[in-house]
Amino acid sequence: MTPMNHATTSQPVLVEALRGDAVESFHRGALAVVDADGTVLHALGDIHRPVFPARP
């Protein structure tokens, strides 16, 4: 099992996959809803944390 650090646990759980009544897995992250001008209307988690795109 991978140890969790603050960067991982500070993000909220966004999705849970269930098997019956048990949580089989969960995914943490951040999200932001913005308007056309870029004003944040709603946010969950650390939306200012840098995100690095995957290489193609």
WOZIJO-V648857 format. One record per residue. RES is the residue in one letter. OMEGA is omega in radians with two decimals (none if undefined). D_FIRST is the distance of its C-alpha to the first C-alpha in whole Angstrom. Layout:
res-><RES & RES>
omega-><OMEGA & OMEGA>
d_first-><D_FIRST & D_FIRST>
This chain:
res-><M & T & P & M & N & H & A & T & T & S & Q & P & V & L & V & E & A & L & R & G & D & A & V & E & S & F & H & R & G & A & L & A & V & V & D & A & D & G & T & V & L & H & A & L & G & D & I & H & R & P & V & F & P & A & R & P>
omega-><-3.14 & 3.11 & 3.12 & 3.05 & -3.08 & -3.12 & -3.14 & -3.02 & -3.13 & 3.11 & -3.14 & 3.03 & -3.13 & -3.06 & 3.01 & 3.02 & -3.08 & 2.95 & -3.00 & 3.11 & -3.08 & 3.04 & -3.12 & 3.08 & 3.10 & -3.09 & 3.12 & 3.09 & 3.11 & 3.07 & 3.09 & 3.01 & -3.11 & 3.06 & -3.07 & 3.13 & -3.13 & 3.09 & -3.14 & 3.11 & -3.14 & -3.14 & 3.01 & 3.11 & -3.10 & -3.08 & 3.13 & 3.11 & -3.13 & 3.10 & -3.13 & -3.11 & 3.08 & 3.07 & 3.12 & none>
d_first-><0 & 4 & 6 & 9 & 13 & 16 & 17 & 14 & 15 & 18 & 19 & 20 & 18 & 21 & 20 & 18 & 18 & 20 & 20 & 23 & 23 & 19 & 17 & 15 & 13 & 14 & 15 & 16 & 19 & 23 & 26 & 30 & 33 & 36 & 40 & 42 & 42 & 39 & 39 & 36 & 36 & 33 & 30 & 26 & 24 & 24 & 27 & 28 & 25 & 25 & 24 & 25 & 26 & 24 & 27 & 29>
